[in-house]
Amino acid sequence: MARTRDLYELLGVPKTATQDEIRKAYLKLAHKHHPDKTGGNKESEEKLKEINAAYDVLKNPEKRAQYDQFGSTDGQPFGGGFGGGFGGFGGGGQGGFDAPFDDLFDMLFGQGRKRGGGPGGAQAGADLEYRLRVTLSEAAHGTKKKISFNRNESCPDCQGMGAAKGSQAETCRQCGGSGQVRAAHGIFSVSRTCPVCSGRGKVIVNPCRSCSGTGQTKNRRELQVDVPPGVDNEQRLRVPGEGEAGRQGGPRGDLYFVIQIDPHPLFQREGTTIVCEVPVTMTQAALGAAVEVPTLFGMESVKVPAGTKTGAQARLRGKGMPDVRGYRQGDQIIVFKVEIPATLSRQQRRLLEEFEREADNKTYPECVEFQKNARESMKPKD
């Protein structure tokens, strides 16, 4: 019997769709036709069965290739209906759910997965974030910094287990120690984290007095961290195992310190390039000179060519920021700014006036060109 519906059409994707596009289309439709959204509408239930069956084929590259070639996955064309039921989630009949259902469950009920083990098992500690201020020079050279912060440690009295000395946690009666309780949602039956034991499978009847049963106490931690050369502003660096203590013997989380670089009065950073504006005198710019300029690695002599104008640039190779991965060393760009004398003595004024009388069109070519263009632009047009 010829098939009556195209599987790609059922999911609303083209035959060239990627696996990720097929998965996203399936989750969207499954969410739309889920019984909790439709109130158990029969038509939506049938539609959901068709969607599940279609996805069961198209999510599998081998089944998909066979379907594209033969119109089925077993050499026989599909019949008019889809009899896969909800086994389409995993091919194993009702209850045979596979990984995509995890995404659907999270989407329907908004529950993410917690780090850590199963019921009563160890749980990894939370990560911490610390904002670390450094100077631009420290960022260029690398440095070591001592930091101090609060974090949760395993309670020394109960060794992080939460129960008072001489007692221990008991099996949760609500979930029977599984850490999960089942809840019916229309035709679905799904498991949720037990609200009594929070998924641990055990409850503490006689809590530790030092930590009130949490298994953790807040302590101050001092640590020396390495800041590598070339770090950038807002860059996150990881220190493994320096976060919060885990629960029930679980591993510690990690510490992330976020770099904050203080502004520098002379330098601007652009990636691995350092920009520095250097003022030079009018006579240095006119006659040429050698001037001392600062860098992150000491003073350097830079040549000021004769006739230098404001905005002219010079480059110091290898005097910028290092790449944090060690690939290369950036450059420093010097931007010259010609300074006009703020005050003049009588002698200086006399010399400048004499200089001006000696000036001709070649002395100030830009001024001459500007005046010429200005006069031309003001002439009346015919």
Steps between C-alpha positions, in 0.01 A plus 500: 500500500634840411582730780256782555725755672856606437711486818679825419165665439374378838788674677484802272860479378652462152670176394833681522449587868787434740462271802494803728222664294298176512545475876394861559194460278400184686532660844294798391218279368515263797465796731207636299305171498590380850189396701577753771470772236197361315296367790505145364359589158473174299603660173815643661578160653486338156711781359756448775518128417573584136765753601670250730503231234639741240772619733591143593596445136657833409715533811685180406738555203472135385121491521482840334718390208287186453181705517632747243577214263208259554237702685533272802761360737443133427470489123120527519317827450329659799132429544230759528537540874781523751474219749814577693309668783724665757767241438608746233701677767733208538374214291431289807127539546345709771753620749792443261616863508846596382713815521271741307234455767737662749487819292121475467461448874716805576298707252163390638574520870797742514725271700870495425735223599701542819865427523579199710414138550179310551285465812701544817814538288767764488426839346766729356542839666401827335745711303607840635592823323747761624572835331873571507639849434843532338697783343578511129866440581410191705286376211795547263762327714285249688481498876400308810214628714378404843122488522264438790138384474229312686395152397311201638715230657402152618392517862785362716260359761290285267756467217251660264227240550261730691407251773598543865775282642376149573212527252455467128260596228191280455332379184239745375151358546351714226710352219624183667860608453480541123513879510221510242120502515278420205233740380232448235463763225220390270616183328858560619640372827821678587741511792581812695745581775358407839396823677569355845861389458584718199605195303752369754289200602578561866383745766684620809293443814764614750690787332850610594488805727811660350358520149124458569498191283636666186834322523680826427637805680613836359876562527752755376745375237826668402662401174783611272407499132716537190405769250663409166653769275259641243171457685222729380227689678205278607692183418401202719775275639426167668653353814377138523373371832495833686123554495236393750534166676293215359224328693509145626867473408460649153785689330553872540386747240742729319603860562485745210672833540402776260771748403429871540782719364531848648514788246853629429569875483730470194403186310194376316473130421360365173539123515877439507571854376584782742433859389679794663453868409833684529517884494799656318599864478441713196875521430549122548222437250640756254870417525483129596626352824535187712268482801465256791161328519360263763410137431374220724858370500694823563596818317585492129654756264283589200597713199274795419543568127537862387161641398303271732133599535249428773361148449814360337593157634804289578505128583706323766515132408443252780426764765127432526307235692597134472240258369365306800548175306865585437469532123646847448588835656299803393637843401475846652372782283630850574262779393676837485325814618671827409482750785481873423674725756254615765702816585783688325775723628580821312803339341301193394229718351759710311661185358167355393398823333830504315445136403152584370638783284741255343225245428382440143256271322727201554510554876127440553375310190175390665407853606575628149292224340210563737490873430511435127205257519308738727533788253397278207193379683386858575513621141156564347392228260406595142 
